[in-house]
Amino acid sequence: MKLSVAQVAAIAVISAVATSPAHAGHAAREAAKQVIALADGGALYLFDDGLMAKEDRYGRATSVKVGTLIETKDGRKITMTSNEVARLSQLLDLDHRG
């Protein structure tokens, strides 16, 4: 089956939107006390228990070394105090399953 240029372009746009953190899962956002947009296009999740996790611009949970400075979209700097990559990954996976 041959795809037209318009069909290929539409598929590219749909796949880009589907992987955007702006459309990230509800389970992760509901579990977080606060979600902060980052300068690199990702998001920082702050949970009720004070722990944090980072999502990259593609919507994947990313491991970050404790003590690393993370820059927010508005230019603030936040120091990572924990690395809840497994917790965030699990929450993001819940949304992809169903």
C-alpha positions as a Python dict, from the first residue, in 0.01 Angstrom:
ca = {
    (1, 'M'): (0, 0, 0),
    (2, 'K'): (145, 337, -103),
    (3, 'L'): (98, 636, 125),
    (4, 'S'): (62, 986, -8),
    (5, 'V'): (281, 1269, 121),
    (6, 'A'): (-22, 1409, 309),
    (7, 'Q'): (-82, 1074, 480),
    (8, 'V'): (282, 1046, 586),
    (9, 'A'): (273, 1403, 721),
    (10, 'A'): (-47, 1329, 915),
    (11, 'I'): (107, 1017, 1068),
    (12, 'A'): (415, 1217, 1172),
    (13, 'V'): (203, 1484, 1341),
    (14, 'I'): (-14, 1231, 1521),
    (15, 'S'): (288, 1038, 1651),
    (16, 'A'): (455, 1361, 1770),
    (17, 'V'): (142, 1464, 1961),
    (18, 'A'): (103, 1117, 2110),
    (19, 'T'): (452, 1129, 2262),
    (20, 'S'): (424, 1485, 2392),
    (21, 'P'): (442, 1528, 2772),
    (22, 'A'): (161, 1781, 2745),
    (23, 'H'): (-60, 1480, 2670),
    (24, 'A'): (101, 1263, 2933),
    (25, 'G'): (-102, 1029, 3143),
    (26, 'H'): (-367, 1123, 3389),
    (27, 'A'): (-252, 871, 3648),
    (28, 'A'): (89, 1036, 3681),
    (29, 'R'): (-55, 1388, 3694),
    (30, 'E'): (-319, 1285, 3948),
    (31, 'A'): (-59, 1117, 4171),
    (32, 'A'): (160, 1427, 4173),
    (33, 'K'): (102, 1722, 4401),
    (34, 'Q'): (258, 1948, 4139),
    (35, 'V'): (390, 1910, 3781),
    (36, 'I'): (644, 2170, 3669),
    (37, 'A'): (729, 2235, 3303),
    (38, 'L'): (1102, 2216, 3234),
    (39, 'A'): (1324, 2415, 2998),
    (40, 'D'): (1419, 2099, 2807),
    (41, 'G'): (1054, 2024, 2728),
    (42, 'G'): (1012, 1765, 3001),
    (43, 'A'): (828, 1781, 3332),
    (44, 'L'): (920, 1750, 3698),
    (45, 'Y'): (670, 1563, 3916),
    (46, 'L'): (653, 1652, 4286),
    (47, 'F'): (461, 1392, 4484),
    (48, 'D'): (267, 1440, 4810),
    (49, 'D'): (538, 1263, 5010),
    (50, 'G'): (799, 1518, 4893),
    (51, 'L'): (971, 1286, 4645),
    (52, 'M'): (1025, 1384, 4281),
    (53, 'A'): (1070, 1234, 3936),
    (54, 'K'): (1156, 1368, 3590),
    (55, 'E'): (980, 1299, 3262),
    (56, 'D'): (1169, 1375, 2941),
    (57, 'R'): (1020, 1563, 2647),
    (58, 'Y'): (913, 1235, 2490),
    (59, 'G'): (697, 1134, 2786),
    (60, 'R'): (940, 880, 2938),
    (61, 'A'): (1045, 861, 3301),
    (62, 'T'): (1412, 958, 3320),
    (63, 'S'): (1669, 882, 3586),
    (64, 'V'): (1837, 1191, 3731),
    (65, 'K'): (2117, 1191, 3985),
    (66, 'V'): (2017, 1332, 4325),
    (67, 'G'): (2167, 1679, 4362),
    (68, 'T'): (2137, 1767, 3993),
    (69, 'L'): (2006, 2118, 3917),
    (70, 'I'): (1701, 2111, 3691),
    (71, 'E'): (1596, 2429, 3507),
    (72, 'T'): (1226, 2508, 3481),
    (73, 'K'): (1062, 2663, 3179),
    (74, 'D'): (1040, 2997, 3362),
    (75, 'G'): (1413, 2992, 3445),
    (76, 'R'): (1403, 2873, 3808),
    (77, 'K'): (1654, 2612, 3923),
    (78, 'I'): (1538, 2315, 4131),
    (79, 'T'): (1771, 2063, 4296),
    (80, 'M'): (1669, 1700, 4261),
    (81, 'T'): (1624, 1559, 4611),
    (82, 'S'): (1511, 1212, 4504),
    (83, 'N'): (1484, 997, 4192),
    (84, 'E'): (1148, 822, 4172),
    (85, 'V'): (1202, 700, 3815),
    (86, 'A'): (1038, 360, 3879),
    (87, 'R'): (733, 520, 4041),
    (88, 'L'): (681, 762, 3753),
    (89, 'S'): (746, 494, 3492),
    (90, 'Q'): (481, 273, 3649),
    (91, 'L'): (229, 560, 3654),
    (92, 'L'): (299, 649, 3291),
    (93, 'D'): (264, 282, 3191),
    (94, 'L'): (-83, 267, 3352),
    (95, 'D'): (-206, 522, 3102),
    (96, 'H'): (-62, 340, 2802),
    (97, 'R'): (-230, 13, 2896),
    (98, 'G'): (-578, 120, 2875),
}
